[in-house]
Amino acid sequence: MAEIEIAAFSKKCLDRRIATIEELSKEAIACAKKRNSDRIKIEWRFTTVKARKKLKRHYEIVWKVIKEDLPILKKQLVRILAEFKGEV
């Protein structure tokens, strides 16, 4: 969703040179307010089920990291923090 919003912002607000950061900020706020007031919706081209099926291999990698690697990283972080505090 973020990429879609950035693309919309680029097309509508960044199609010209903006001289100052203040002007860019005003343009960004105005663009966001307009999109929100127009209640722009994203037209998804796939369903949640299809997305999960297609991205399954990525989910499997993430779950592997969470199950296997995260506890190890937690132990290492606790040890590092203890060393930092001078407790070891």
Stockholm file with secondary structure:
# STOCKHOLM 1.0

chainA/1-88         MAEIEIAAFSKKCLDRRIATIEELSKEAIACAKKRNSDRIKIEWRFTTVKARKKLKRHYEIVWKVIKEDLPILKKQLVRILAEFKGEV
#=GR chainA/1-88 SS CHHHHHHHHHHHHSSSCCCCHHHHHHHHHHHHHHHHHTTCCCCCSSCHHHHHHHTHHHHHHHHHIIIIIHHHHHHHHHHHHHHHHTCC
#=GC SS_cons        CHHHHHHHHHHHHSSSCCCCHHHHHHHHHHHHHHHHHTTCCCCCSSCHHHHHHHTHHHHHHHHHIIIIIHHHHHHHHHHHHHHHHTCC
//
